[in-house]
Amino acid sequence: MEECYSIQGEGKHTGKAAYFIRIGGCDVGCLWCDVKESWDASI
């Protein structure tokens, strides 16, 4: 799992503070997901 604070860089919330959580082994497979590597828990 990876967590970080950052500034939102796109969409209607551009420039606002954001808290991101990336979880390994996600089995949802959302079409909009930008971290397809997270789908494989062995990585």
C-alpha positions in Angstrom: 0.0 0.0 0.0 1.2 3.5 -0.8 -0.2 6.7 0.7 0.7 10.3 -0.2 -0.5 13.9 0.0 -0.3 15.9 -3.2 -2.1 18.6 -5.2 -4.8 17.4 -7.5 -3.6 17.9 -11.1 -6.7 17.3 -13.2 -10.4 17.7 -13.3 -12.7 20.1 -11.4 -10.6 19.8 -8.2 -7.3 20.9 -9.9 -5.1 22.8 -7.5 -6.8 21.4 -4.3 -5.0 19.3 -1.7 -5.6 15.6 -2.1 -4.8 12.4 -0.2 -4.1 9.3 -2.4 -4.1 5.7 -1.4 -2.9 3.0 -3.8 -3.6 -0.6 -2.7 -1.8 -3.6 -4.3 -3.9 -6.6 -5.4 -7.0 -4.7 -6.4 -9.4 -7.1 -8.1 -11.9 -4.5 -9.2 -10.3 -3.6 -12.6 -12.0 -0.3 -13.2 -11.6 0.9 -16.8 -10.5 4.4 -15.6 -7.8 3.0 -13.3 -4.4 4.6 -14.0 -2.4 2.0 -12.0 -3.1 -1.3 -13.7 0.0 -2.7 -12.0 -1.9 -2.6 -8.7 -4.1 -5.4 -10.1 -1.4 -7.9 -9.5 -0.8 -8.5 -5.7 2.6 -10.2 -6.4 4.2 -6.9 -7.5 
